[in-house]
Amino acid sequence: MLTNVILVHPPFPANERHKRVLPLGIAYCAAYLRRSLPDVSVRVVDAHAEDLSLDQTLARIAVARRPGGLTVLGVSYWTLQAPWAYALSAAALTSWPDIIIVHGGVHPTALPEEALRYAHYCVLHEGEATLGELIQELREGRGAGGVTGCAWRGERGIVVNPERPFIKDLDTLPFPEWGLLPMERYDTPLHIVGGKRVPVIGSRGCPYECVYCGSPFMWGRKLRWRTPGNVLDEMGEIIRRYGIPQFHFWDDNLMLDRGYIEGLCEGIARSGMAIRWTGLTRASHVTRNADLMPLLKRSGCIGLEIGIESANPETFREIGKNEDLEAILGVAELHKRHGMYPMFTYMAFNPGETIYGYWKQARFIDRMLEGLPVARYFQPTPLPVYIGQFCTPHIATGLSREAPRKGMVLASGWADRYHHQINFVPASVLEDVPLRINRRLDGMHLRLLNYLLQTAFWSDFNRSRTRREQGDELERFRRYAIAFYRRCRGRRSVGRIAMSLSRRFALDATESVRFAAFLSYILAQLGLIQSAREPASVEIRERRVAGIDDIPGLLMPSPGPARRLFSAMTGRGYTR
């Protein structure tokens, strides 16, 4: 039977601001289908990379589908992409009632009953073999009853089939089919050095129990590794086909298996490939394999990403991180000694965090980066103020289950569940009591807060909002920041201040809590507030940040009184 498969990667909220993420799962599934079902037509529409609207995506599907035969529309998505995926599926069924809708990815795996309101089938967990078998069964006129690893809509309701065992030998998978993707669109720079990068993954699974991470749910706790030679072959093919010699390893624990990382680095060195690469690992793994750092450097490693997430031991306990802060600092020094740049992932609003903890976290990162230049292609701002990601209660994680009793969940829908939206604030922050260090915020402080708000709050500063609306938001935030700081007198908690300002500025409680939490996070880093609950012996001092005047593209508050006030505070003219 003539069979046409169209795989779609949805855009993200504020898509134009998001880095272009190569859809690795879709590329693997496309390659698997092409190999196992060579007579099936496979197309990919990456609405994220090409920044397509819903109507534009439907137009691409109309061009790609072939009348007659079987047309399968596969949509793979994360939670924040779910509303768009549902809208696309509903619109596609309206336009082409005979089309078969298949959903896959972490969100449908976690919530197949919800996804099946919009799809005929869901591919759960690892998708390649399940999708291939499902399409073969549909081509032959059978249903999904015998396909392990999928859920489907039956006559009597939702059916979830038995789980499919994970693929034991990852070398049996074909390399991702990048040829079906708009490779020229993926311009996300390699950390530190810039230039295009391509993701490679040499393992699947994670044995750890970090409460914020969904990897063990999606891929299992038992690690499965490709052989170093198989990974080297893939890298060589990418260099030959696309001329991109830079790689980002997406493994959860790149240095967990010494034999794997040693074999990979030795293979790169022997091959003569002049590449640069980075990857994510844990500090304890680097410490255990410290003698391999010269080999990593020789193979082209520019530095490793270390998951620190916080600088508060209590937070480590809350999130199940189980790492040692002194060991993390030691790994940073190890990088510097070998001519590599220590990189790291970190978050704000983890359970257990406090105002004083944010001061300590900023000082901790300062120590990690001491003596190094600002990394243009790694830090989100060119200033020593650290935004990181916002802790998110992702579906199917421990945090998702615990968040309602550990703080305030601010997400109003699935599209809010992403790390450029403050969607959760822990009780440890809401109940902390801020005490201001200075009498007031000066113009430079407000200018810096203005810039950081635009850097961090993607939902408020993107093309869906007019420039005037964005300016109005900045003016509202500026007034809020002044009022918030005046109330930091060591008497009321962050949460109580947020509620009082919600009434004063006619903001809904969610927006007020976001503003208050963000201000607590930044002002604590800058040493402009401290916690009234900390002992008087704790020394906090203001940390001046230079360079704000050199940042281009800064949007100012709306005209009118704000213009005059801004000029009076800063001595600078207002510009649009």
N, C-alpha and C positions, 0 to 999 in steps of 0.2 A: 504494500500500500504506500502511495505517495505520502511521505511524512515530513512535516516542516516544524522545526523546533526553534522558537525565538526566546532567548534568555535576556531578561531585563534587570539592570541594576538601577534602583531608584535613586533620586537625588536626596540630599540631606536638607534639614531646615537651614535657612540662610546659606543655601548651596554655594553661592558665588564666593563666600568667605572661606569655605571648607577646602582643605587640601584635597587634591585629586587622588583618591584612594583606588588603587587597582583592585578590581573584584576578583581576588584569588580563587575563591570558591567557584565562581562562575567560569573562570578560565579553566579550572581543573575539570569541571563537569562537561564543558564544551569539548575539551580534548578527549575525554573518556567516551563521549557519544560518537565522536568522529572515528575513533578507533574501533569501538565495539559494534557500531551500527553505521557502516560507511555509506550506505545508501540513503541515510537521513540527512536532510538539509539543516544545518545549524547556523543560526545567526545570533549576534549579540547586539543589544541596544543599551549603551551605557548612558542613561539619562543624567547620571551624576557628573561624569567626566565632560559630557557635551552640554551640560547645563540646560537640559530640555524641560519644557513644561509638560503637563499632562497631555495637552492636545498635540504638541510636537511629537511626543512619544507614541501616541496612537497613530499619527501619520507615518512614523517609521515602521510601526507594526503592519500597517496597511500595505506598505511597499514590500515588506519582507515576506508576508504570508502568501501562500499559493492557493488559489481557489481549488476546491476539490481535495479529496484525501483527508488526512488528519493534520490539524494544526494544534500544536501544544505551545502555550505561553507559560514560560517558567519565570517566576519572580523570586529572587533571593534577597533577603533584607534583614536588617537589625531592627530593634524595637523602635527607634526614632524614625525609621523609614516606613513603619507599618501603615499609618494613615494614608500615605501616598500610594503604597502598594495596594491597599484595599480599594481606593478610588480608581486606580488604573484597571484593576480586575473587573470591577463593576461596569466601567465604561466599555471595556473590551467585550464583555458578554452581551452588552446592549447592542454593540455594533456587529458582532459576529456570534450569534447564539450557539453555533456549533463548535466554537473554540473550546479547547480543554485547558483549564487553568491549574497550574501546579505551583505551589509555594514551597520555599525552602529557606534555610538559614536559621539563626539562633531563635528569632521570635516565633516562627511557626513551630519549631521544635519544642519550645517551652509551652506554647498555647495553641495546640493544633485545633482545639474545639472552636476557638475564636477565628483562626485563620480560615477554617473550612466554611465559614459563613460567606466567604468571597472566592473560595477555590474549590475545585473538585477533589484535589489530592494535596497532601503535604508530605514532603520528603524530610525525614527526621535525622538529626545528627549528621554523620558523614554521608555525603550525598551522591558520590559518583556512581557506585554500583546500583544503589536503589533507583536512581533516576533512569539509568540505562535499562534495568529490568522492567520498570514500570512502563516505559515507552514501548518496549518490545511487546509486553502483554497487551497494551492498548492497540498496537498495530494489528495484532492477531485476533482482535475482537474479544479478548478476555478482560476481566476487571482486575482490581488490585488485591483481591482476596488472598492470593498466594505470595504477595511481594512483602518480604520482611522489611522493616524500617520505614514504613509509611503509614499515614492515616488517610481516611477517605470518607466520603459521604455515601452511606448505604441507604437502602430503602427504609430501614428501621432506625436510622440515625447515624451518629458518628462511630466509626470503627477505627481503633488503633491496633494495628498489626503487631506481632512480636518484634522486638528490637533486632536489628541486623548486627551481627558481630562486626567490630571494627576491623579494618583491613590490617592484617598482620605485617605483610611485606609491602611497605610503601614504595619500594623500587618498582613494583608492578604497575604503578600508575604512570600514565604518559605525562610529559611535561605540560604545564599550563599552555593553553592555546592562545597566546598573545596576539596571533595574527588576525583574530576576529575582533580585536579591540582597537579603539582609536589611540594608538600608542603615542602619537604626537601631542595628545592632550594631557598626558600624565607628566606634569612638570614639577612635582613635589621635589624640592632639593634634598640631597643627601645631607644629613646633619653635619654641622661645622664647616664643611668644605663647599657645599653647593653642588649644582649640576644634577642631572636626572639620576634617579635610582629606580631599581626594580626589586620587588619583594621576592624573597626565596624562603621556603620553609623546609627545614630538614627533619622536623619531628612533629608529632601530634600527641597531645595529652599533657597533663600537669599533675604531679603528685601532691601539690600543696593545697592549703585550705584558706586562702585569702578570701574574706567574706564578700568583697566587692567584685570578684572576677568570675565570669561564666565559663572559662575555658574547661575546667574539669567536667562540668555538666555537658558541654558540647562534644568534647573529644575524649573524655574518660580520664581516669587518674593514672592509668598505666601508660608510660611513654612508649611510643613506637618511633624508630629512627630509620631514616634512609641511610644508605651507605655513603661515605664521603665521595666515592667515585661517581655515584649517580648525581649527587648535587653538583659536582664539578662539571659533569657533562652538560647539565642544564645551564650553568653559568656560561660555559663556552658557547652554547647555542645562542644565548641572549646577546652576547658580545658580537657574534658573527651576523645575526639577523638585524640587530638594532643599533649596534655600535655603542651600547651603554655598558661601561665597565664598572659600574657602581651598584652595590647591593645592600639591601636592608634585610637581615634575617628576622623573620617574624616568629621564630620559635619562642615559646614561653621561657625556656631555660636552656639557653644556647650552650652553656658550659657545664651542664650537669653531668654529661658523660665525657670523661676525659679522653677516652679512645676516639670518640667521634670528632671532637674539636681539634685534637692533635692531628688526626688523619686528614681532616679537611684543610687545616692550615699548611701541613706539609705538602699536600697535593697541590694547593695553590702555588706554593713556592717552587715546586718542581715543574709545574706547567709553564712557568714563565708569564702567566697572565698578569698584566699590570692593572690590578684592580684596587678599589677602596671599598671598605665595607664596615658596617656596624651591626649590632644586634642586642637583644635584651637578655639579661641574666640577673642572678642574685649575687649580692656581695659575697656571701659565704662560698659560692662556687668559684669566684675569682680568687679568694683567699686560699682555697684548697688547691688551686692550680696556678699559683702565683709564678711558678717557674716557667710557665708557658707564655708569659707576656712578651718576651723577645720574639718568640715564634709568631705570635699574633701580629705584632708590629711588622715583622718581615713579610707576612702574607697580605698586608694592606689594611689591617684594622686601624681605623682612625680613633677608636675609643669604644667602650661598651656602655650601653644604657643600663644603669642600676636602678632597680625599683626601691626607692626609699619611702615614698608616699608621705612620710611624716618625720618629725624629729622628736616625737613625744613617745617615750616608752609605753605609757598608758594606752596611747592610740594603737601602737603595735599590738598590744594585747587584745584590744577591741576588734581589730580588723584581721587578726590571725597572721600577721606578717612574720613574726618570729625571726627578726634580724637584729643585729647589734650595731648601734650607731658608731662606736669606735672602729668597728670593722669596716663600715662604709667609708669613714674618713681615711682609713688605711688603704682601701682600694683606690680612692681618689689620688693619694700620694703615689701609689704604685703606677697609676696611669702617667702621672707627670714625669716620673723617673724614666719611663720608657718612651717619652715623646708622644703620648696619646692624650686625648682630651676626655676627662671623666664626664659622662653624661648621666642623666638621671630622670626618673619619672617621679612626680610628687603631686599631691592632691590637697585641696582645701575642703573642709567641712566633713572630715572623717569623724565617726563617733569618738569621743574622748578628747577632742581638740579644745583648746582654750586660747584666750587672748595672749597670755604669756607664752603659750606654745607656739603661736605664730611668730612672735619675736625670736624665740629660740630657733625656729625652723629657718628663718631668713639668715640668722647668724651662722647656722650650720651650713647652709648652702654657700654663704660667703667663704667659709673655711674650705669647702670643697673646691671652690673656684679661685682661691687665693693665688695671685701671680699669673692668672690667665686672662687673655683678652675676652671681651664680650663675644660670645659665639653668635654671629649674625644669623646662621641658619639653624639655630637650635632654641635659644631663649625666645619666648614670645614677645618680649620687649627689649629694646636696646639699653635698658636701665636695670640696675641691680634691685629690682622689685619683682618678686617671683609670683606669677599667677598660677601656673600649673593647670591641672584639670580640676573640675568640681566633682566631688564624690557623688556618684550616681547609683541609686538602688536598682541595678539592672535586674531584669526578670531572671528567675532561676538561680539567684545568688542568695547567700546567707543574709546579706545586707537588705535585700528586697523583703525578706521575711521579718527582719528585726527593726527596720527603719521606723515604722509607726510608733514603736515604744521607745526608741532611742533618740527621737527628735521630731522635727516637723517636715513632712513630705510636702513639697510645694508643687510637684508636677501635677498639672491638670489634665494631661493626656499623654499618649505615647510619644508624641513629637517633642515633649519637654525632656524626655529621658536621654539627654546627651550632655557631654561634659563641658559645653560652653553655655550652659544654662544652670543657674543655681536651683537645683530641684530638691535638695534636702539640706537641712541645717540641724546639726545635732543639739540635743539639750545642753550639752556641755558648753556650747557657745551661747545659746539663747539665755542660759541661766547665769552666765558670767557677768560681772559688774565692771563696766569700763570706767576708768579714771583718767581724765585728760592730763597730759604733761604740760602743754602750753595753755595760755589763756584763750587763744583762738587759732583758727586756721588762717594762714596768710594766702596771698594770691598765688604763690608758687605751689603751695599744697593743693589748692583747688584746681589749678591747671593740670597738675599731675593726676589727680583723681579723675578729672575730665577725660584725660587720655586713657587711663587704665579702664574706665568704664566702657569706652568704645572698643578697647582691645578685647575685653572679656565678655561683654553682653551682646552676643551675636544676634539674639532674637530682637533686640531693640535697634540695632544699627546694621541694616542691610537694605537691599533695594525694595523690599516690601513696604518700607516706611519712607515717606517723602523727606527731603532734607529739612524742611521746616518742622516736621514731626520729630525728627531726630534732635534738632536744636531745642525744641520744647522739652524733650526728655532730659537733655543735658542741663537745661535751666532748672527743671524740677529737682534733678539730682543735686545740683549745686546748692540750692536752697535747703534741701534735705540734709546735705552734709554739714552745713553750717549749724542747723538746728540740732542735729545729732550730736555734734561735738560739744555744743553748749550744755547738753544734758549728760555728758560723761563726767559726772561729779562723784562717782563712787557710791551712789545711792540706789540707782535703779539698774536692773539687768538689761542686757541687749534686747531681750524679748519684750520687756515692758516699755522700753524706749520706742521700739518699733511700733507697738500698738498705739501709743500716744501720738506718734507722728503720722500714723495711718489716718487717724481722725483729723489731725490738723491740716494735712495736705490732701484730704479726700482721696487717699490711695486705698486700694484693696489690701487686705492684710498680707497677701502673698508678695505683692510688689514691695511693700514696706519692709517685710522681713528680708527680702533679697537685698535691698539697699543697705539695711542695717548690718546684715551679715558681711556683705562685701566691704563696707566701711570698717568694720571691726578687723577684718582680715588685713586690709592694706594699712590702716592707721597703726595697728600693732606692729607690723613689719617695720614701719618708719619710726617706731619709737615715739609716736604721738599720743598713744594711750597705753595704759597698763591695767592689769586686773587689780581691783581693790581687794580681792581675796588673797593675793600673794603677800608674803611677808614684806615688811618695810625694808628688809635688807636686800631685796631683789633690786638690782640697779637697772633702770631703763633710761636711756637717753636718746634724744632725737637723732635720727640718721638722715643727714642731708643727701639729696639725690641731685647730682648735676646732669645736665644734658637735655633737659626737657625742652629747652628752646630750640634744639636742633632737630626735633622730630617733625617730619613733614606731614601734611595732610590732616592736621588737627582741626576737627570741627568745633566751632565755638557755639555757646548758647544762642538762643533766638534773639533777634534785634529788640530794641525797646529799652526798658529799664536795665535789662541784663547787660546790654552793651555799655551803658554808662557806668554801671557798677564794676564790670570787668576791667574797664579802662582805669577806673579809680584805684582798684586793688593792685593792678599789675603795672600800671604806667604804660601799657601797650594798647595800640589801637585794635578794635574789633575787626576781624576779617571773615568773609564767607568763603 
